[in-house]
Amino acid sequence: MQEETTCCIVGAGPAGAVLALLLARKGIPVVLLEEHMDFDRDFRGDTIHPSVMQIMEELGLADRLLQLDHTKVYTLPVQTARGTVTLADFRRLKTRYPYIAMIPQARFLEFITAEAKRYPGFRLVMGARVEKLMEEDGYIHGVHYRGQDGWHTVRAVLTVAADGRFSRVRKLAGFEPVKTAPPMDVLWFRLPRRQEDSMESTGRLVQGHILVMLNRGEEWQMGYVIPKGGYQQIHAAGLEKLRQVVAELLPEFADRVEYIKEWKQVSVLSVESSRLRRWYRPGLLLIGDAAHVMSPIAGVGINYAIQDATVAANVLSDDLRVGRLPLRDLAEVQRKREWPTRMTQGFQNIMQGQVLTKVLKSDEPLTISPFLLFLLRLPGIRVLPAKFIGIGPWPAHVKG
Ligand SMILES: Cc1cc2nc3c(=O)[nH]c(=O)nc-3n(C[C@H](O)[C@H](O)[C@H](O)COP(=O)(O)OP(=O)(O)OC[C@H]3O[C@@H](n4cnc5c(N)ncnc54)[C@H](O)[C@@H]3O)c2cc1C
């Protein structure tokens, strides 16, 4: 079966779902293709930053979004052997949303796609795996996908690859990302949270170990940062050894590490950081993780994916509404989004090299230089980490 539309988006993650909503509300016909049958995937990142809350407000959706079950992270404290340092305090930001809202990604995507369904030109197809591009004379005219009932074709003025870090469309279109090699991976697992526990999400940096603890209401979402490729060794040492390490790092949690009963409760994130030199070809645009995978430092992947979507809708809508797609529009999306992305990746590289690698390799307690501590207390400077993490160097706003 062949259908025609104006914009065909591959992948209903944060980038694809938000772009679909933004275009649909401008009256542009959109088909959104998602290979899974639902949005439920574990540990995919649930962080909605102040800049995304601002975008939601501009769409008139913020209050309803906050009715979904969520917790709020107001500060990012880091516990070291020499005391606690607050890396970022979002309460200092001039915004109605001075926090990171922790909303399960599946609920967020259901919310956004339900909103998009209110517009008649929008169609979401679940269980639709894109496997081929329609290409004529170097122009991408749409995709072929395998659905529940066989092969289908979507012909479109614009095809958007929002299909994530392992993007199939990126490969089919012949793009090769430039990769850097972050020195770590992350093991994610859950531990029960008790009423008497602190409310604060926090990170703990002690010699040779980094642990992140995120308050998820009834649970702690734990991120244990390990040296790159170190999972096999940890697995070989056995689950009891992992429980022991966690109990030593977090003596106050020693009585609940038994909750980790099997390896399937532990999810491994192979940390990657990459970017494309070019985000487009005639007829095709790549956004979100398909264009740039962000390191998990500061948890900005979702934030950047949604800001890409917002800028893409701002730049492309007027021409798309009349069925046009000049190449300069696609280049402008890249121009507006590439440098904030590269700046942040540069910052993440420095943090990885200067802080995380040192902690993971060191037998000494981490010391934070007195000069840095002094800087973090200066009124003009102490807001900068919160601004950089929560909002980013060039925040996107919804136009029109
Ligand atoms: C374990 C883990 C933890 C993370 N934690 C955080 C965090 O705390 N905060 C944060 O900001 N970011 C986090 N991230 C990163 C974040 O998930 C991504 O940056 C963000 O989801 C990117 O959004 P996206 O829409 O570009 O891609 P994705 O969210 O990857 O969405 C891509 C979508 O495309 C679909 N798809 C793929 N191939 C096809 C195909 N051929 N046909 C049709 N559909 C297809 C996929 O099923 C998926 O739904 C984490 C990532 C991982 C893996």
The ligand as an SDF file (V2000), in Angstrom:
LIG
                    3D

 53 58  0  0  0  0  0  0  0  0999 V2000
   20.0800    3.5360   28.9550 C   0  0  0  0  0  0  0  0  0  0  0  0
   19.9080    4.9820   28.5190 C   0  0  0  0  0  0  0  0  0  0  0  0
   19.7030    5.9660   29.4930 C   0  0  0  0  0  0  0  0  0  0  0  0
   19.5600    7.3080   29.0990 C   0  0  0  0  0  0  0  0  0  0  0  0
   19.3240    8.2570   30.0490 N   0  0  0  0  0  0  0  0  0  0  0  0
   19.0900    9.5430   29.6680 C   0  0  0  0  0  0  0  0  0  0  0  0
   18.7350   10.5550   30.6070 C   0  0  0  0  0  0  0  0  0  0  0  0
   18.6520   10.3090   31.8050 O   0  0  0  0  0  0  0  0  0  0  0  0
   18.4680   11.7920   30.1390 N   0  0  0  0  0  0  0  0  0  0  0  0
   18.5460   12.1040   28.8060 C   0  0  0  0  0  0  0  0  0  0  0  0
   18.2960   13.2560   28.4430 O   0  0  0  0  0  0  0  0  0  0  0  0
   18.8730   11.1720   27.9130 N   0  0  0  0  0  0  0  0  0  0  0  0
   19.1320    9.8990   28.2930 C   0  0  0  0  0  0  0  0  0  0  0  0
   19.4360    8.9580   27.3650 N   0  0  0  0  0  0  0  0  0  0  0  0
   19.5370    9.3720   25.9690 C   0  0  0  0  0  0  0  0  0  0  0  0
   18.1490    9.5920   25.4010 C   0  0  0  0  0  0  0  0  0  0  0  0
   17.3930    8.4000   25.5530 O   0  0  0  0  0  0  0  0  0  0  0  0
   18.2750    9.9690   23.9340 C   0  0  0  0  0  0  0  0  0  0  0  0
   19.1960   11.0220   23.7680 O   0  0  0  0  0  0  0  0  0  0  0  0
   16.9300   10.4290   23.3950 C   0  0  0  0  0  0  0  0  0  0  0  0
   15.9490    9.4460   23.6340 O   0  0  0  0  0  0  0  0  0  0  0  0
   17.0730   10.6960   21.9170 C   0  0  0  0  0  0  0  0  0  0  0  0
   15.8110   10.8610   21.3590 O   0  0  0  0  0  0  0  0  0  0  0  0
   15.5450   10.4740   19.8470 P   0  0  0  0  0  0  0  0  0  0  0  0
   14.0990   10.7370   19.6290 O   0  0  0  0  0  0  0  0  0  0  0  0
   16.5410   11.1390   18.9830 O   0  0  0  0  0  0  0  0  0  0  0  0
   15.8730    8.9050   19.7260 O   0  0  0  0  0  0  0  0  0  0  0  0
   15.2430    7.6730   20.5030 P   0  0  0  0  0  0  0  0  0  0  0  0
   14.6890    8.0620   21.8050 O   0  0  0  0  0  0  0  0  0  0  0  0
   16.2650    6.6090   20.4600 O   0  0  0  0  0  0  0  0  0  0  0  0
   14.0100    7.2500   19.6000 O   0  0  0  0  0  0  0  0  0  0  0  0
   14.1790    6.6140   18.3590 C   0  0  0  0  0  0  0  0  0  0  0  0
   12.9130    5.8610   18.0480 C   0  0  0  0  0  0  0  0  0  0  0  0
   13.0310    5.3320   16.7340 O   0  0  0  0  0  0  0  0  0  0  0  0
   12.5170    4.0150   16.7000 C   0  0  0  0  0  0  0  0  0  0  0  0
   13.1570    3.3300   15.5740 N   0  0  0  0  0  0  0  0  0  0  0  0
   14.4350    2.9380   15.4580 C   0  0  0  0  0  0  0  0  0  0  0  0
   14.6610    2.3690   14.2530 N   0  0  0  0  0  0  0  0  0  0  0  0
   13.4810    2.4180   13.5780 C   0  0  0  0  0  0  0  0  0  0  0  0
   13.0700    1.9900   12.2860 C   0  0  0  0  0  0  0  0  0  0  0  0
   13.9290    1.4070   11.4150 N   0  0  0  0  0  0  0  0  0  0  0  0
   11.7830    2.1710   11.9170 N   0  0  0  0  0  0  0  0  0  0  0  0
   10.9000    2.7720   12.7760 C   0  0  0  0  0  0  0  0  0  0  0  0
   11.2390    3.1900   14.0140 N   0  0  0  0  0  0  0  0  0  0  0  0
   12.5140    3.0210   14.4170 C   0  0  0  0  0  0  0  0  0  0  0  0
   12.9080    3.4590   18.0640 C   0  0  0  0  0  0  0  0  0  0  0  0
   12.1140    2.3510   18.4220 O   0  0  0  0  0  0  0  0  0  0  0  0
   12.6910    4.6700   18.9660 C   0  0  0  0  0  0  0  0  0  0  0  0
   11.3830    4.7240   19.4780 O   0  0  0  0  0  0  0  0  0  0  0  0
   19.6040    7.6340   27.7280 C   0  0  0  0  0  0  0  0  0  0  0  0
   19.8090    6.6440   26.7610 C   0  0  0  0  0  0  0  0  0  0  0  0
   19.9570    5.3240   27.1490 C   0  0  0  0  0  0  0  0  0  0  0  0
   20.1750    4.2790   26.0790 C   0  0  0  0  0  0  0  0  0  0  0  0
  1  2  1  0
  2  3  1  0
  2 52  2  0
  3  4  2  0
  4  5  1  0
  4 50  1  0
  5  6  2  0
  6  7  1  0
  6 13  1  0
  7  8  2  0
  7  9  1  0
  9 10  1  0
 10 11  2  0
 10 12  1  0
 12 13  2  0
 13 14  1  0
 14 15  1  0
 14 50  1  0
 15 16  1  0
 16 17  1  0
 16 18  1  0
 18 19  1  0
 18 20  1  0
 20 21  1  0
 20 22  1  0
 22 23  1  0
 23 24  1  0
 24 25  2  0
 24 26  1  0
 24 27  1  0
 27 28  1  0
 28 29  2  0
 28 30  1  0
 28 31  1  0
 31 32  1  0
 32 33  1  0
 33 34  1  0
 33 48  1  0
 34 35  1  0
 35 36  1  0
 35 46  1  0
 36 37  1  0
 36 45  1  0
 37 38  2  0
 38 39  1  0
 39 40  1  0
 39 45  2  0
 40 41  1  0
 40 42  2  0
 42 43  1  0
 43 44  2  0
 44 45  1  0
 46 47  1  0
 46 48  1  0
 48 49  1  0
 50 51  2  0
 51 52  1  0
 52 53  1  0
M  END
$$$$
